[in-house]
Amino acid sequence: MSTDPFALFHDWYTEARTTELNDSNAVALATADAEGHPSVRMVLLKGYDERGFVFYTNRESRKAGDLAANPHVALLFHWKSLRRQIRIEGPVSFASDAESDAYFASRSRDSQLGAWASDQSRPLDARATFEARFAEVQARFEGQPVPRPPHWGGYRVTPERIEFWLDREHRLHERRVFTRTHDGWAEGMLFP
C-alpha cells in the first residue's frame, strides 16, 4: 500500500470507477451551519489532485450557505461492493473561475440550462414553475453557448485528514489514517 494518501486515493478511486455500477464518484458531503446544525447530502466528485477534492454547485444553495458560515467539511466515499470507504476532512475554498468555467462547459446543455433555471434548495410551489423557468432559459440561450451563471461554481476541499477503511470479516476492519503536518503527512492506524 502507498504511504502517499493521494496515490492511495487514486488507486482506490480508479478501481471504484471501473467496478461500481452507479455514480462511483458520488460522495456524501457533510456541512454545518453557523449554529452548528449538521446537514449531509450527496455530491459528485469532479476532480482531485494534491490541492484537494473538487465538486460544483449553486453558490446560493443551502450547502453554499453552510460553507460560507462554516468552511469546514467532511466527505465520505462508500463503495459497498469493494467493501471500502474513504473519509476526508478539511477546509473548503472556491475553485478558480477558470476551473469552474471549464467544468461548466463540459456539462450537457440541459444541465447548463438547469443551473440557470433552478433556485437550488429554495421552496418551489409546483414542478410546472421550474419547467416554465427552464423553457424561458432555453429560449434565452437558443442558438448560442450557455455561459456559466455567476452564482454557480466549484469548491475545493483541502484535506487535513484522510482515512481509508477496509472491511474485514467479523468487523475486524482495517483503518489507515493520514493527518496533514507542516511538512507532509503523518500516517497511523485506528482500531476498528
Beta strands, then each sheet from edge to edge (+ up, - down):
strand 1: 26-32
strand 2: 38-44
strand 3: 47-49
strand 4: 52-58
strand 5: 72-79
strand 6: 84-94
strand 7: 152-157
strand 8: 161-166
strand 9: 174-181
strand 10: 184-190
sheet 1: 2+ 1- 5+ 6- 7+ 4- 3+
sheet 2: 2+ 1- 5+ 6- 8+ 9- 10+
end
